[in-house]
Amino acid sequence: MTLGKRLLLFSAHDPVAAGLAKITADWSCLAHVCASADELRGRLEGGGYDMVLVDPASSLTKLIADNTLQDNLKLTLADTEKRHILRVLAANNGNKTRSARVLGIDTKTLYNKLKGYKASEDLVRKLAGQTSPPQA
């Protein structure tokens, strides 16, 4: 089956969405895998995708439900900045130079912010792995 569309993949259980990638491998789509819910939100809001596959579907429902005005008013400035940067990056198809220009910041500043976001996500994953009970 050939679709020739832009496909966005996200798995809350698997950051590389390997299961979804296997399922869609023969679709001939330009697939992009989101490693975090924030990246998924940014890419969804940036648009440009013909299809979105999310595992589990409740993750997408949660993302949509989180977009209320009251929830946005409760966000910290750092979270709001991160969301906006990811939205602009998604809208520019990942082009960091163009995104930095749109944001009005230096490209190096954008790279440093993205590096910081990745480091904090890695730390959260590491801490979550340490606190979870061992599986038999």
TINU-114811 format. One line per field, with one value per residue: residue number from 1; x, y, z of N, C-alpha, C, CB in turn; residue in three letters. Coordinates in nm, 3 decimals, always signed. Glycine has a CB too. Example, Ala and Ser with C-alpha at 12.3 -4.5 7.8 and 13.67 -1.06 7.14 Angstrom:
% residues 2
seq 1:2 .
n_c1 +1.319:+1.285 .
n_c2 -0.569:-0.225 .
n_c3 +0.780:+0.708 .
ca_c1 +1.230:+1.367 .
ca_c2 -0.450:-0.106 .
ca_c3 +0.780:+0.714 .
c_c1 +1.320:+1.290 .
c_c2 -0.330:+0.003 .
c_c3 +0.780:+0.787 .
cb_c1 +1.131:+1.408 .
cb_c2 -0.447:-0.060 .
cb_c3 +0.905:+0.572 .
type ALA:SER .
This chain:
% residues 136
seq 1:2:3:4:5:6:7:8:9:10:11:12:13:14:15:16:17:18:19:20:21:22:23:24:25:26:27:28:29:30:31:32:33:34:35:36:37:38:39:40:41:42:43:44:45:46:47:48:49:50:51:52:53:54:55:56:57:58:59:60:61:62:63:64:65:66:67:68:69:70:71:72:73:74:75:76:77:78:79:80:81:82:83:84:85:86:87:88:89:90:91:92:93:94:95:96:97:98:99:100:101:102:103:104:105:106:107:108:109:110:111:112:113:114:115:116:117:118:119:120:121:122:123:124:125:126:127:128:129:130:131:132:133:134:135:136 .
n_c1 +0.085:+0.074:+0.103:+0.225:+0.231:+0.274:+0.365:+0.312:+0.445:+0.397:+0.473:+0.385:+0.494:+0.725:+0.993:+1.116:+0.920:+0.910:+0.736:+0.516:+0.652:+0.728:+0.478:+0.396:+0.588:+0.569:+0.411:+0.509:+0.542:+0.651:+0.784:+0.787:+0.917:+0.814:+0.982:+0.898:+0.614:+0.588:+0.721:+0.551:+0.316:+0.406:+0.461:+0.208:+0.065:+0.210:+0.140:+0.112:+0.115:-0.021:-0.125:-0.158:-0.030:-0.082:+0.021:-0.055:-0.397:-0.508:-0.313:-0.315:-0.569:-0.528:-0.340:-0.495:-0.693:-0.544:-0.512:-0.661:-0.761:-0.740:-0.556:-0.331:-0.277:-0.175:+0.074:+0.431:+0.664:+0.890:+0.794:+0.603:+0.766:+0.919:+0.720:+0.642:+0.879:+0.911:+0.681:+0.728:+0.958:+0.854:+0.674:+0.849:+0.951:+1.159:+1.383:+1.639:+1.782:+1.609:+1.397:+1.513:+1.549:+1.280:+1.198:+1.351:+1.598:+1.944:+2.098:+2.267:+2.172:+1.921:+1.997:+2.122:+1.904:+1.739:+1.909:+1.915:+1.647:+1.637:+1.820:+1.688:+1.462:+1.584:+1.684:+1.446:+1.342:+1.542:+1.520:+1.259:+1.293:+1.450:+1.283:+1.076:+0.923:+1.105:+1.064:+0.938 .
n_c2 -0.118:+0.213:+0.537:+0.792:+1.019:+1.262:+1.148:+1.132:+0.997:+0.868:+0.724:+0.663:+0.470:+0.390:+0.566:+0.573:+0.479:+0.223:+0.004:+0.126:+0.224:-0.012:-0.114:+0.076:+0.071:-0.020:+0.166:+0.374:+0.638:+0.966:+0.952:+1.079:+1.052:+1.131:+1.203:+1.286:+1.395:+1.670:+1.740:+1.615:+1.765:+2.017:+1.964:+1.885:+2.122:+2.282:+2.182:+2.042:+1.767:+1.472:+1.244:+1.111:+0.893:+0.765:+0.605:+0.508:+0.577:+0.736:+0.914:+1.112:+1.217:+1.325:+1.524:+1.695:+1.767:+1.910:+2.163:+2.383:+2.718:+2.775:+2.580:+2.659:+2.902:+2.822:+2.729:+2.738:+3.000:+2.898:+2.652:+2.745:+2.885:+2.670:+2.515:+2.698:+2.730:+2.467:+2.449:+2.643:+2.535:+2.294:+2.399:+2.498:+2.274:+2.150:+2.301:+2.461:+2.702:+2.874:+2.870:+2.988:+3.244:+3.322:+3.316:+3.518:+3.489:+3.395:+3.137:+2.964:+2.998:+2.881:+2.614:+2.554:+2.573:+2.365:+2.150:+2.160:+2.097:+1.833:+1.715:+1.748:+1.589:+1.340:+1.308:+1.291:+1.052:+0.879:+0.902:+0.810:+0.547:+0.455:+0.468:+0.300:-0.018:-0.330:-0.550:-0.879 .
n_c3 +0.000:-0.094:+0.017:+0.015:+0.180:+0.448:+0.758:+1.106:+1.395:+1.725:+2.034:+2.359:+2.513:+2.390:+2.298:+2.043:+1.886:+1.768:+1.721:+1.590:+1.369:+1.240:+1.165:+0.980:+0.783:+0.513:+0.391:+0.242:+0.328:+0.429:+0.719:+1.049:+1.370:+1.691:+1.987:+2.232:+2.429:+2.426:+2.190:+2.009:+2.052:+1.963:+1.691:+1.604:+1.639:+1.472:+1.231:+0.895:+0.855:+0.716:+0.828:+1.159:+1.394:+1.708:+1.998:+2.318:+2.218:+2.409:+2.481:+2.283:+2.327:+2.580:+2.520:+2.360:+2.541:+2.724:+2.623:+2.716:+2.808:+3.081:+3.165:+3.019:+3.139:+3.378:+3.327:+3.360:+3.281:+3.156:+3.056:+2.876:+2.698:+2.598:+2.470:+2.272:+2.123:+2.026:+1.870:+1.671:+1.558:+1.457:+1.271:+1.089:+0.973:+1.117:+1.060:+1.199:+1.173:+1.030:+1.212:+1.438:+1.339:+1.303:+1.570:+1.669:+1.790:+1.842:+1.648:+1.787:+2.047:+2.022:+1.967:+2.213:+2.391:+2.295:+2.344:+2.622:+2.678:+2.591:+2.766:+3.011:+2.967:+2.937:+3.196:+3.343:+3.237:+3.326:+3.607:+3.638:+3.562:+3.771:+3.992:+3.938:+4.007:+4.001:+3.723:+3.685 .
ca_c1 +0.000:+0.153:+0.023:+0.297:+0.189:+0.358:+0.312:+0.368:+0.431:+0.433:+0.438:+0.416:+0.567:+0.849:+1.032:+1.148:+0.798:+0.951:+0.618:+0.442:+0.735:+0.719:+0.345:+0.380:+0.707:+0.539:+0.315:+0.582:+0.518:+0.761:+0.749:+0.867:+0.887:+0.829:+1.042:+0.834:+0.479:+0.603:+0.752:+0.427:+0.228:+0.460:+0.442:+0.066:+0.024:+0.278:+0.070:+0.193:+0.112:-0.145:-0.175:-0.090:-0.055:-0.041:+0.000:-0.196:-0.483:-0.536:-0.210:-0.364:-0.682:-0.471:-0.281:-0.602:-0.761:-0.454:-0.501:-0.760:-0.704:-0.704:-0.431:-0.222:-0.246:-0.105:+0.208:+0.542:+0.718:+0.982:+0.713:+0.542:+0.874:+0.952:+0.612:+0.646:+0.996:+0.883:+0.580:+0.794:+1.047:+0.769:+0.618:+0.959:+0.999:+1.283:+1.493:+1.674:+1.824:+1.487:+1.321:+1.580:+1.518:+1.140:+1.191:+1.427:+1.712:+2.059:+2.090:+2.336:+2.080:+1.819:+2.061:+2.142:+1.773:+1.696:+1.996:+1.867:+1.520:+1.669:+1.886:+1.588:+1.378:+1.664:+1.689:+1.315:+1.336:+1.634:+1.460:+1.141:+1.343:+1.504:+1.178:+0.978:+0.958:+1.162:+0.966:+0.982 .
ca_c2 +0.000:+0.334:+0.655:+0.912:+1.129:+1.290:+1.072:+1.165:+0.881:+0.890:+0.617:+0.700:+0.357:+0.365:+0.695:+0.565:+0.430:+0.112:-0.074:+0.201:+0.233:-0.142:-0.125:+0.169:+0.065:-0.041:+0.267:+0.472:+0.772:+1.038:+0.938:+1.145:+0.999:+1.226:+1.137:+1.330:+1.452:+1.811:+1.745:+1.581:+1.882:+2.119:+1.924:+1.890:+2.262:+2.337:+2.131:+1.988:+1.621:+1.418:+1.142:+1.103:+0.769:+0.782:+0.485:+0.475:+0.687:+0.824:+1.018:+1.220:+1.277:+1.406:+1.643:+1.784:+1.817:+2.001:+2.291:+2.481:+2.845:+2.764:+2.502:+2.741:+3.006:+2.759:+2.690:+2.826:+3.071:+2.806:+2.556:+2.819:+2.909:+2.542:+2.482:+2.789:+2.696:+2.343:+2.477:+2.714:+2.437:+2.204:+2.475:+2.516:+2.140:+2.117:+2.388:+2.539:+2.836:+2.949:+2.881:+3.088:+3.374:+3.352:+3.340:+3.638:+3.453:+3.342:+2.993:+2.896:+3.000:+2.779:+2.483:+2.534:+2.547:+2.230:+2.058:+2.160:+2.023:+1.690:+1.673:+1.736:+1.472:+1.222:+1.297:+1.243:+0.910:+0.807:+0.897:+0.723:+0.410:+0.417:+0.459:+0.197:-0.147:-0.423:-0.641:-1.019 .
ca_c3 +0.000:-0.103:+0.048:-0.025:+0.266:+0.565:+0.871:+1.236:+1.485:+1.865:+2.127:+2.497:+2.572:+2.316:+2.240:+1.901:+1.821:+1.681:+1.681:+1.489:+1.249:+1.171:+1.106:+0.868:+0.697:+0.371:+0.345:+0.161:+0.381:+0.492:+0.859:+1.152:+1.503:+1.802:+2.103:+2.356:+2.414:+2.390:+2.047:+1.939:+2.060:+1.876:+1.552:+1.573:+1.628:+1.355:+1.112:+0.788:+0.849:+0.660:+0.920:+1.288:+1.468:+1.846:+2.080:+2.303:+2.173:+2.524:+2.481:+2.198:+2.398:+2.688:+2.459:+2.317:+2.661:+2.795:+2.555:+2.759:+2.851:+3.223:+3.174:+2.967:+3.238:+3.490:+3.283:+3.392:+3.166:+3.088:+2.979:+2.765:+2.603:+2.536:+2.376:+2.157:+2.043:+1.955:+1.767:+1.561:+1.495:+1.378:+1.158:+0.993:+0.936:+1.185:+1.018:+1.318:+1.134:+1.000:+1.336:+1.522:+1.279:+1.337:+1.714:+1.702:+1.874:+1.772:+1.623:+1.897:+2.161:+1.996:+1.987:+2.357:+2.452:+2.257:+2.415:+2.760:+2.683:+2.578:+2.890:+3.117:+2.936:+2.968:+3.341:+3.387:+3.202:+3.414:+3.740:+3.631:+3.556:+3.902:+4.092:+3.904:+4.067:+3.904:+3.663:+3.687 .
c_c1 +0.089:+0.064:+0.091:+0.258:+0.290:+0.291:+0.386:+0.340:+0.472:+0.386:+0.481:+0.502:+0.705:+0.891:+1.070:+1.033:+0.827:+0.833:+0.538:+0.520:+0.729:+0.586:+0.334:+0.494:+0.674:+0.438:+0.379:+0.550:+0.649:+0.727:+0.845:+0.822:+0.912:+0.880:+0.975:+0.695:+0.487:+0.636:+0.628:+0.333:+0.276:+0.439:+0.296:+0.019:+0.091:+0.215:+0.164:+0.197:-0.024:-0.209:-0.092:-0.130:+0.003:-0.075:+0.033:-0.276:-0.513:-0.432:-0.254:-0.480:-0.631:-0.410:-0.387:-0.670:-0.676:-0.450:-0.607:-0.690:-0.659:-0.573:-0.312:-0.182:-0.171:+0.039:+0.313:+0.590:+0.812:+0.905:+0.649:+0.646:+0.908:+0.847:+0.619:+0.764:+0.970:+0.778:+0.645:+0.887:+0.968:+0.715:+0.722:+1.024:+1.135:+1.403:+1.526:+1.715:+1.703:+1.405:+1.381:+1.550:+1.375:+1.126:+1.265:+1.543:+1.824:+2.044:+2.155:+2.246:+1.973:+1.877:+2.078:+2.011:+1.725:+1.780:+1.952:+1.737:+1.546:+1.731:+1.784:+1.495:+1.453:+1.672:+1.558:+1.301:+1.423:+1.574:+1.338:+1.183:+1.395:+1.393:+1.076:+1.020:+1.014:+1.057:+1.025:+0.989 .
c_c2 +0.124:+0.456:+0.784:+1.034:+1.151:+1.231:+1.110:+1.049:+0.919:+0.771:+0.659:+0.592:+0.339:+0.494:+0.690:+0.509:+0.316:+0.029:-0.004:+0.210:+0.103:-0.154:-0.041:+0.163:+0.054:+0.061:+0.371:+0.616:+0.835:+1.042:+1.016:+1.092:+1.107:+1.150:+1.177:+1.387:+1.599:+1.827:+1.714:+1.700:+1.990:+2.088:+1.924:+2.033:+2.330:+2.292:+2.067:+1.837:+1.574:+1.317:+1.144:+0.972:+0.785:+0.655:+0.518:+0.599:+0.784:+0.936:+1.138:+1.292:+1.369:+1.534:+1.744:+1.847:+1.918:+2.141:+2.392:+2.608:+2.837:+2.687:+2.584:+2.850:+2.952:+2.719:+2.789:+2.895:+2.981:+2.705:+2.623:+2.846:+2.781:+2.503:+2.568:+2.756:+2.569:+2.361:+2.543:+2.618:+2.341:+2.275:+2.498:+2.384:+2.105:+2.203:+2.484:+2.682:+2.925:+2.971:+2.987:+3.229:+3.416:+3.389:+3.467:+3.611:+3.400:+3.191:+2.914:+2.892:+2.893:+2.639:+2.453:+2.504:+2.406:+2.124:+2.048:+2.083:+1.873:+1.637:+1.656:+1.617:+1.343:+1.199:+1.243:+1.094:+0.826:+0.793:+0.808:+0.577:+0.363:+0.394:+0.351:+0.062:-0.242:-0.519:-0.780:-1.076 .
c_c3 +0.000:-0.081:+0.004:+0.053:+0.377:+0.687:+0.998:+1.331:+1.626:+1.947:+2.267:+2.563:+2.511:+2.245:+2.092:+1.819:+1.724:+1.632:+1.573:+1.359:+1.170:+1.098:+0.979:+0.767:+0.548:+0.316:+0.253:+0.201:+0.425:+0.640:+0.948:+1.287:+1.607:+1.924:+2.234:+2.326:+2.375:+2.242:+1.964:+1.937:+1.964:+1.729:+1.511:+1.552:+1.510:+1.225:+1.013:+0.779:+0.799:+0.754:+1.048:+1.353:+1.607:+1.923:+2.224:+2.265:+2.286:+2.534:+2.398:+2.265:+2.508:+2.632:+2.419:+2.437:+2.736:+2.736:+2.596:+2.807:+2.996:+3.241:+3.125:+3.065:+3.358:+3.454:+3.332:+3.264:+3.086:+3.003:+2.858:+2.657:+2.527:+2.434:+2.252:+2.065:+1.962:+1.846:+1.645:+1.486:+1.408:+1.255:+1.050:+0.955:+0.995:+1.148:+1.133:+1.284:+1.108:+1.126:+1.428:+1.470:+1.314:+1.484:+1.757:+1.797:+1.786:+1.756:+1.735:+2.021:+2.143:+2.018:+2.136:+2.429:+2.420:+2.328:+2.562:+2.775:+2.678:+2.707:+3.003:+3.093:+2.967:+3.118:+3.396:+3.357:+3.295:+3.554:+3.743:+3.628:+3.690:+4.004:+4.060:+3.963:+3.962:+3.853:+3.659:+3.548 .
cb_c1 -0.096:+0.224:-0.005:+0.276:+0.050:+0.382:+0.322:+0.310:+0.516:+0.372:+0.504:+0.288:+0.487:+0.830:+1.147:+1.272:+0.729:+1.049:+0.530:+0.408:+0.880:+0.735:+0.239:+0.370:+0.793:+0.485:+0.253:+0.549:+0.417:+0.781:+0.748:+0.853:+0.973:+0.693:+1.189:+0.921:+0.398:+0.713:+0.866:+0.358:+0.223:+0.606:+0.502:-0.015:+0.056:+0.424:-0.006:+0.330:+0.142:-0.118:-0.171:-0.128:+0.007:-0.110:+0.087:-0.250:-0.614:-0.539:-0.076:-0.407:-0.773:-0.365:-0.198:-0.704:-0.797:-0.316:-0.509:-0.850:-0.807:-0.816:-0.443:-0.262:-0.375:-0.182:+0.214:+0.659:+0.792:+1.070:+0.606:+0.480:+0.998:+0.966:+0.474:+0.654:+1.121:+0.837:+0.469:+0.874:+1.127:+0.653:+0.563:+1.063:+1.006:+1.317:+1.457:+1.787:+1.914:+1.403:+1.315:+1.732:+1.536:+1.049:+1.248:+1.336:+1.673:+2.190:+2.156:+2.469:+2.015:+1.765:+2.199:+2.209:+1.670:+1.707:+2.144:+1.848:+1.427:+1.765:+1.993:+1.506:+1.336:+1.807:+1.720:+1.201:+1.380:+1.771:+1.423:+1.057:+1.451:+1.600:+1.109:+0.960:+0.835:+1.278:+0.926:+0.889 .
cb_c2 +0.000:+0.343:+0.660:+0.937:+1.102:+1.443:+0.920:+1.299:+0.763:+1.021:+0.482:+0.722:+0.230:+0.249:+0.751:+0.480:+0.544:+0.022:-0.101:+0.342:+0.266:-0.257:-0.081:+0.309:-0.051:-0.181:+0.335:+0.452:+0.768:+1.183:+0.792:+1.302:+0.872:+1.298:+1.168:+1.436:+1.436:+1.875:+1.647:+1.460:+1.937:+2.138:+1.787:+1.825:+2.337:+2.297:+2.242:+2.037:+1.559:+1.355:+1.001:+1.224:+0.645:+0.906:+0.366:+0.414:+0.632:+0.743:+0.963:+1.165:+1.168:+1.325:+1.605:+1.710:+1.700:+1.944:+2.269:+2.423:+2.958:+2.694:+2.372:+2.803:+3.074:+2.636:+2.679:+2.747:+3.198:+2.732:+2.493:+2.952:+2.963:+2.432:+2.499:+2.936:+2.678:+2.236:+2.568:+2.836:+2.359:+2.150:+2.608:+2.611:+2.129:+1.977:+2.466:+2.470:+2.831:+2.875:+2.746:+3.064:+3.368:+3.230:+3.222:+3.741:+3.348:+3.377:+2.958:+2.967:+3.139:+2.792:+2.479:+2.657:+2.651:+2.212:+2.105:+2.303:+2.065:+1.666:+1.775:+1.866:+1.474:+1.236:+1.432:+1.322:+0.889:+0.878:+1.037:+0.757:+0.399:+0.523:+0.591:+0.186:-0.210:-0.501:-0.594:-1.103 .
cb_c3 +0.122:-0.240:+0.195:-0.169:+0.325:+0.583:+0.845:+1.291:+1.434:+1.919:+2.086:+2.578:+2.556:+2.214:+2.317:+1.881:+1.746:+1.755:+1.801:+1.541:+1.286:+1.270:+1.207:+0.921:+0.738:+0.350:+0.464:+0.013:+0.499:+0.431:+0.899:+1.144:+1.533:+1.834:+2.110:+2.428:+2.543:+2.475:+2.012:+2.006:+2.204:+1.902:+1.528:+1.686:+1.756:+1.357:+1.045:+0.802:+0.987:+0.525:+0.856:+1.380:+1.395:+1.910:+2.029:+2.433:+2.115:+2.654:+2.427:+2.061:+2.458:+2.766:+2.337:+2.230:+2.753:+2.798:+2.409:+2.870:+2.834:+3.301:+3.093:+2.834:+3.284:+3.536:+3.131:+3.460:+3.211:+3.191:+3.067:+2.814:+2.675:+2.642:+2.444:+2.204:+2.133:+2.053:+1.823:+1.614:+1.602:+1.464:+1.206:+1.050:+0.786:+1.159:+0.888:+1.392:+1.010:+0.894:+1.408:+1.525:+1.126:+1.303:+1.789:+1.762:+1.980:+1.848:+1.489:+1.931:+2.176:+1.852:+1.915:+2.419:+2.404:+2.104:+2.406:+2.808:+2.568:+2.459:+2.932:+3.128:+2.788:+2.909:+3.403:+3.319:+3.056:+3.420:+3.787:+3.507:+3.453:+3.952:+4.104:+3.751:+4.136:+3.966:+3.519:+3.771 .
type MET:THR:LEU:GLY:LYS:ARG:LEU:LEU:LEU:PHE:SER:ALA:HIS:ASP:PRO:VAL:ALA:ALA:GLY:LEU:ALA:LYS:ILE:THR:ALA:ASP:TRP:SER:CYS:LEU:ALA:HIS:VAL:CYS:ALA:SER:ALA:ASP:GLU:LEU:ARG:GLY:ARG:LEU:GLU:GLY:GLY:GLY:TYR:ASP:MET:VAL:LEU:VAL:ASP:PRO:ALA:SER:SER:LEU:THR:LYS:LEU:ILE:ALA:ASP:ASN:THR:LEU:GLN:ASP:ASN:LEU:LYS:LEU:THR:LEU:ALA:ASP:THR:GLU:LYS:ARG:HIS:ILE:LEU:ARG:VAL:LEU:ALA:ALA:ASN:ASN:GLY:ASN:LYS:THR:ARG:SER:ALA:ARG:VAL:LEU:GLY:ILE:ASP:THR:LYS:THR:LEU:TYR:ASN:LYS:LEU:LYS:GLY:TYR:LYS:ALA:SER:GLU:ASP:LEU:VAL:ARG:LYS:LEU:ALA:GLY:GLN:THR:SER:PRO:PRO:GLN:ALA .
